Amino acid sequence: MPALLVMGVSGCGKSRIGAAVAVRTGARFIEGDAFHPAENVATMSAGIPLEDADRAGWLVRLGAEMAAALAAGDPVVLACSALKRAYRDVLRAAVPDLALIFLDLPQEVARARVAARPDHFMPSSLVPGQFATLEPPRDEPRMLRLDATRPVADLVEAAAVWWTRG
């Protein structure tokens, strides 16, 4: 499995876990939030949730970034919320063998973590909407669910071992 998506709601640890797995496995790390257009960042910063249409181009771009890394011979780890199956399907269209790790987290924990991040554009007021949108990947191929309340080191270990064993 040359490509890995680390997904879940805001505050679940996608970026931290994804970056650490990439370092541990020698993969290229793609931070999905870094590819949001300025309009999306402004919308979320204002406390307004994104619509599917707002995410469409962003998801296509992330898929293209992963495909380009793979074409260059680099395994890749993407941190992206990918809350709906349709969003994950856009990413799979670009990278058909995409593996995914779902970092599952209770809503109250997510909200507290997001509220504690001083330098992020996502306000904690948007967390309930993320849970309303979330379609957990229950029957999707190449998927591992991890309890995101576990210690970071445990999550990184579990994710890296699972992904590299393919």
C-alpha positions in Angstrom: 0.0 0.0 0.0 2.1 2.9 -1.2 -0.3 5.6 -0.2 -2.0 6.2 3.2 -4.8 8.6 4.2 -4.9 9.6 7.9 -8.5 10.8 8.3 -11.0 12.0 10.9 -12.6 15.1 12.4 -10.6 18.2 13.5 -8.6 17.6 16.6 -8.2 13.8 16.1 -4.5 14.1 15.4 -4.3 13.6 11.7 -1.4 15.9 11.1 0.6 14.8 14.1 0.1 11.1 13.5 0.4 11.4 9.7 3.7 13.3 9.9 5.2 10.9 12.4 4.2 7.9 10.3 5.8 9.5 7.3 9.0 10.2 9.1 9.1 6.6 10.5 8.4 5.0 7.1 10.4 7.4 4.9 7.2 8.5 3.1 6.4 12.0 1.8 3.9 13.8 4.0 1.1 15.9 2.6 -0.7 18.2 5.0 -4.2 18.5 3.5 -4.9 21.8 5.2 -2.0 23.5 3.5 -3.8 23.0 0.1 -7.0 24.7 1.1 -7.6 27.7 -1.1 -7.7 31.1 0.7 -11.5 31.3 0.3 -11.9 28.0 2.2 -9.6 29.1 5.0 -11.5 32.5 5.3 -14.9 30.7 5.3 -13.8 28.3 8.1 -12.0 31.1 10.1 -15.4 32.9 10.1 -17.0 29.9 11.7 -18.9 28.9 8.5 -18.7 25.2 7.5 -17.5 24.3 4.0 -20.0 22.8 1.5 -19.3 19.9 -0.7 -18.6 22.3 -3.6 -16.0 24.1 -1.5 -14.1 20.8 -1.0 -14.3 19.5 -4.6 -11.3 21.2 -6.1 -9.3 20.8 -2.9 -9.9 17.0 -2.9 -8.9 16.7 -6.6 -5.7 18.6 -5.9 -4.9 16.4 -2.9 -5.4 13.3 -5.1 -3.1 14.8 -7.8 -0.5 15.5 -5.2 -0.5 11.9 -3.9 -0.4 10.6 -7.5 2.5 12.8 -8.3 4.5 11.6 -5.3 3.8 8.0 -6.2 4.8 8.6 -9.8 8.1 10.0 -8.5 8.6 6.7 -6.6 7.7 8.1 -3.2 5.3 6.4 -0.8 3.0 9.1 0.6 1.0 9.9 3.7 -1.9 12.4 3.4 -3.5 14.0 6.5 -7.1 15.0 5.4 -10.4 15.0 7.1 -12.1 13.1 4.3 -15.3 13.0 6.3 -17.6 11.5 3.7 -17.2 8.4 1.7 -17.6 10.5 -1.5 -14.6 12.6 -0.5 -12.5 9.4 0.1 -13.7 8.1 -3.3 -12.3 11.3 -5.0 -9.0 10.5 -3.4 -9.3 6.8 -4.4 -10.0 7.9 -8.0 -6.5 9.4 -8.1 -4.9 6.6 -6.0 -6.9 3.4 -6.3 -4.9 1.4 -3.7 -5.2 4.1 -1.0 -5.1 2.7 2.5 -6.7 4.7 5.3 -6.5 5.1 9.0 -9.6 6.5 10.7 -8.7 8.3 13.9 -11.9 7.9 15.9 -12.5 10.5 18.6 -15.4 11.4 20.9 -16.9 14.8 20.0 -16.2 16.4 23.4 -12.6 15.5 23.2 -12.3 16.8 19.6 -13.9 20.1 20.6 -11.5 20.5 23.6 -8.5 19.8 21.5 -9.5 22.2 18.7 -10.3 24.9 21.3 -6.7 24.5 22.7 -5.1 25.1 19.3 -4.3 28.8 19.2 -2.8 29.1 15.7 -5.3 27.1 13.6 -8.0 28.5 11.4 -10.6 25.9 12.4 -12.7 27.2 15.4 -14.1 24.7 17.9 -17.6 25.9 17.0 -17.3 23.9 13.7 -16.6 20.6 15.5 -20.3 19.5 15.9 -20.8 20.0 12.2 -17.9 17.8 11.4 -19.5 15.0 13.4 -22.8 15.6 11.7 -21.0 15.2 8.3 -18.8 12.3 9.3 -19.5 9.0 7.5 -17.2 6.6 9.3 -15.4 4.2 7.0 -16.9 1.0 8.2 -16.9 -1.3 5.2 -14.2 0.3 3.1 -11.1 -1.6 1.8 -7.7 -1.3 3.3 -8.9 0.5 6.5 -7.8 0.6 10.1 -9.8 2.3 12.8 -7.8 3.6 15.8 -9.0 5.1 19.0 -7.5 8.6 18.8 -7.6 9.0 22.6 -4.7 6.6 22.8 -1.2 8.0 23.3 0.4 9.5 20.2 3.4 7.0 20.3 1.0 4.1 20.4 -1.0 5.4 17.5 2.1 6.0 15.4 3.4 2.5 16.1 0.0 0.9 15.3 -0.4 2.9 12.1 3.2 2.4 10.8 3.2 -1.3 11.5 -0.2 -1.9 9.9 0.6 0.2 6.8 4.1 -1.3 6.2 2.8 -4.8 6.5 0.1 -4.0 3.9 
